[in-house]
Amino acid sequence: MMKQIIDRLREKHELAPDEYRVLLTMQHPQDVEYLICQAREVAQKQFGKGIFLRGLLELSNVCRNDCLYCGIRRSNRNVTRYTLTREQILESCKLGYNVGFRTFVLQGGEWGEERSQWIADIIRDIRQGWPDCAITLSLGEHPRETYALWRDAGADRYLLRHETHNERLYSLLHPHGMTIQHRLQCLDWLKELGYQVGAGIMVGSPFQSLKSIVEDLQYLVAFQPHMIGIGPFIPQHDTPFAHFPAGTVDMTSRLYAILRLALPQALIPSTTAMASLSPDGRLRGILAGANVVMPNLSPEENRAQYSLYDNKASLGAESVQGIKALENELATIGYHIDWSRGDSPTARK
Ligand code: SAM
């Protein structure tokens, strides 16, 4: 019966809620292995054994939001706040370009609109300096006009995890005033504006239920994002969720596999949180159908300050300095780096 459900997901790209639930709870290792193998096969059919790279630039840990899970939340007084200068950002892009990166991801805490023009100017500088590169933003929720300003400046892609589609869970993870409705509105705007868009969740976040994960799967299938950002929740010691357990590599890999079968062409990173939880986390994500890795391109002295969660991996194969190590690691499972831009096959031209 498991095999039938998995085969149907591979063929039809969606399932009924109860069937997702079955895949999320199945216990027999052979069933899980079958799911993972099917997903790996589909990923290889779409993308071969090449893994796309994105150079991750953590622009700033200053944030106006107060998400309960996040180490750079506004009310955490124990973080030394930083914002990279324009020069540092461009210097990092230069370093990344010379190593071979063709996508830069500008991620950071959420700022007020007074900084939007500054970001637009930097996007323009990057676009001019490295015209053959893709520029991805991950800067949170903003008015439609701001997203349009950045798109006009040359941004191609936007990552905005919806975090959870379940209204009640969303309100348990976020402060009063943040709503899932507005998050989804932002995702719709981004799509309308022609960005390649990424949505996604944390796996194993406090209070998360199977029901809410099923709702997330249904939302992702309906929304059809170009990218899917999913990683395990990991507690950070200065947050209200410091004492909650982390999500697992197992469940996250299982979700990569389900989503690979549901959205065969999606770009799915094996996220830093996977590598942070376990030395083989990144490879297990890839073997379950992920096809992107995002090495850290931020100046080394700032990486520890971008402390979303404890024990974040930012060195070795998780960084621009460790590309050789990453290549070697991928080779152990017969994969290699694909140095192209790695646009979504479904992106609007
Ligand atoms: N401010 C932007 C936003 O809200 O999309 C981008 C930065 S935000 C820190 C990037 C992502 O980090 C969030 O979407 C969230 O899923 C993830 N994150 C934050 N805290 C985390 C934690 N404790 N464990 C795992 N992931 C976490």
Boltz pocket constraint, residues with backbone or C-beta under 6 A from the ligand:
constraints:
  - pocket:
      binder: B
      contacts: [[A, 69], [A, 70], [A, 71], [A, 107], [A, 108], [A, 109], [A, 110], [A, 138], [A, 139], [A, 140], [A, 141], [A, 159], [A, 160], [A, 161], [A, 163], [A, 201], [A, 202], [A, 231], [A, 232], [A, 233], [A, 234], [A, 235], [A, 236], [A, 273], [A, 308], [A, 309]]
      max_distance: 6.0
